[in-house]
Amino acid sequence: MTDVRLLSHSQVAERLGVDRRTVSRMIGLGQLPAVWVGDRSKVPEPAVERFVAVALAANVSTQAILRVLALLNSERAFAPHVTGEDGR
């Protein structure tokens, strides 16, 4: 059986070029898997590698992918836009 390296939020943030709080949000939104080790959550290294591979394959930055994911997870992204009583 192969041991999977588990990364801290800080390690993931460094690899993705984002803030540690962003990593916590990604985990909370289900964008990155995490496992609990004691009282801290850790991210399996292969999950981070897949995230980076998708960004490279799509030729976009990690931040661009995060913006799209945030939009998709936003309640406002799916809410109809109605400005007046007549719907216009």
HELIX and SHEET records of a PDB file:
HELIX    1   1 HIS A    9  LEU A   16  1                                   8    
HELIX    2   2 ARG A   20  GLY A   28  1                                   9    
HELIX    3   3 GLU A   45  ALA A   57  1                                  13    
HELIX    4   4 THR A   62  ASN A   73  1                                  12    
HELIX    5   5 GLU A   75  PHE A   78  5                                   4    
SHEET    1   A 3 LEU A   6  LEU A   7  0                                        
SHEET    2   A 3 ARG A  40  PRO A  44 -1                                        
SHEET    3   A 3 VAL A  35  VAL A  37 -1                                        
END                                                                             
